[in-house]
Amino acid sequence: VTWNMAVALAFAGLIAGVPDCDTLITDTSSTYTGECSNKWKNVKPFVRPTQHDVGYAWVQKKVSKDFDSSKDAQDEIDSKIIPAVMGPSNVTDGGYAYYIVDAHHTVSALDYSGYESTHVHLTVICDSRDLSYDTFLSTIDSARLTYSLVHPTPDAQSAKIPPQYLPLYFSFTEGNKAFGDDRWRSLAGFARKVKSDECTDHKYCMRCFIRACDSDGNSIPFVEYKWAYFFVDALTDSSLWPTEEDYNAFHDAYESLGEESMGSIDTDAWQSTADLLIPACRGGAAGKYTLPSSLFKGGGGLPGYTAGKTQLPDDPECNAPVCRI
């Protein structure tokens, strides 16, 4: 089952009737995998993140583009799969929670939009409510279902944190944001939306990278974060660029972005800055770049790397998320 097929099945499930997420999470009479649904305002108290940060500028872009009205919000959420693992809650009430393992930026944009009556459908891929809290966190971290890296300072390279340091609740509203801001993850999002007059068959054919599937047809975890890691190095290492001119153009544009608050972020400026990353993305140094295995399981090169001016097709459909525990 591919990702798009899973979305269609999830939406069909809403019509046919699926369990309420807020009722399902408290029913421990049997294990459960599959769909659940309810309004965001009812589901939100049971949702937990599996990453420390989101890219604020990228969330801002999603809010402006996809959450301009309640109808837009519902249409966008209906087009997404939000995979989750059921596990013990991180509060000492003996309860349980949904740990979402993807779509943090989309759900953050929904929360920020204020359309709390939007019907959200979660896809429960694992039910691990029988584990203790610490064992559960260790298990999902080992299974690469968390992204437990953070930047000690905004432009410093990522460092590992224990999964216990992940946010204890999900919120991304004007007055309460559970997430820090990862500027480099924002740039990775914008780098996938680079437009070019050369593109005729595929709108973003000259984007930074293709979000490819692995050899088994599954999604590769944390593709954007892996490229974000490379971008941080590219900020200070001109040898990762084809020319000094390319390096200086990006460096100057990035430095001019400054610090902005949600709601006032100039997403056009962020897109223009991400456009300047393309020479580094497509350059020879990126093709030889190796991610540290101490931070990214297996290390390896940058996923979806494509050299030169090769025009990229649309991203392939990978398999729907499955339990790796």
WOVENQUI-V892776 format. One record per backbone hydrogen bond with DSSP energy under -1.0 kcal/mol. NH is the residue of the N-H (numbers start at 1). CO is the residue of the C=O. If there is no record, write none. Layout:
BEGIN
nh=NH co=CO
nh=NH co=CO
END
This chain:
BEGIN
nh=3 co=318
nh=6 co=2
nh=7 co=3
nh=8 co=4
nh=9 co=5
nh=10 co=6
nh=11 co=7
nh=12 co=8
nh=13 co=9
nh=14 co=10
nh=15 co=11
nh=16 co=12
nh=17 co=13
nh=21 co=37
nh=24 co=20
nh=25 co=21
nh=27 co=24
nh=34 co=124
nh=36 co=122
nh=37 co=19
nh=38 co=120
nh=40 co=118
nh=41 co=116
nh=42 co=39
nh=43 co=39
nh=44 co=40
nh=46 co=43
nh=47 co=44
nh=48 co=98
nh=54 co=180
nh=59 co=55
nh=60 co=56
nh=61 co=57
nh=62 co=58
nh=63 co=59
nh=64 co=60
nh=65 co=61
nh=66 co=62
nh=67 co=63
nh=73 co=69
nh=74 co=70
nh=75 co=71
nh=76 co=72
nh=77 co=73
nh=78 co=74
nh=80 co=77
nh=84 co=123
nh=85 co=99
nh=86 co=126
nh=87 co=97
nh=89 co=95
nh=93 co=91
nh=97 co=87
nh=98 co=46
nh=99 co=85
nh=100 co=48
nh=101 co=83
nh=107 co=103
nh=108 co=104
nh=109 co=105
nh=110 co=106
nh=111 co=107
nh=112 co=108
nh=113 co=109
nh=116 co=114
nh=118 co=115
nh=120 co=38
nh=122 co=36
nh=123 co=82
nh=124 co=34
nh=125 co=84
nh=128 co=86
nh=131 co=128
nh=136 co=132
nh=137 co=133
nh=138 co=134
nh=139 co=135
nh=140 co=136
nh=141 co=137
nh=142 co=138
nh=143 co=139
nh=144 co=141
nh=145 co=140
nh=147 co=50
nh=150 co=159
nh=156 co=153
nh=159 co=150
nh=161 co=148
nh=165 co=162
nh=166 co=163
nh=173 co=176
nh=178 co=171
nh=180 co=52
nh=182 co=54
nh=186 co=182
nh=187 co=183
nh=188 co=184
nh=189 co=185
nh=190 co=186
nh=191 co=187
nh=192 co=189
nh=193 co=190
nh=199 co=196
nh=205 co=202
nh=207 co=204
nh=208 co=191
nh=210 co=304
nh=212 co=210
nh=214 co=218
nh=217 co=214
nh=226 co=222
nh=227 co=223
nh=228 co=224
nh=229 co=225
nh=230 co=226
nh=231 co=227
nh=232 co=228
nh=233 co=229
nh=234 co=230
nh=235 co=231
nh=236 co=233
nh=237 co=233
nh=240 co=237
nh=241 co=238
nh=247 co=243
nh=248 co=244
nh=249 co=245
nh=250 co=246
nh=251 co=247
nh=252 co=248
nh=253 co=249
nh=254 co=250
nh=255 co=251
nh=256 co=252
nh=257 co=254
nh=264 co=261
nh=267 co=265
nh=270 co=266
nh=271 co=267
nh=272 co=268
nh=273 co=269
nh=274 co=270
nh=275 co=271
nh=277 co=274
nh=278 co=275
nh=281 co=277
nh=282 co=278
nh=287 co=283
nh=291 co=300
nh=295 co=292
nh=296 co=292
nh=299 co=296
nh=305 co=302
nh=308 co=282
nh=310 co=307
nh=312 co=205
nh=319 co=217
nh=320 co=1
END
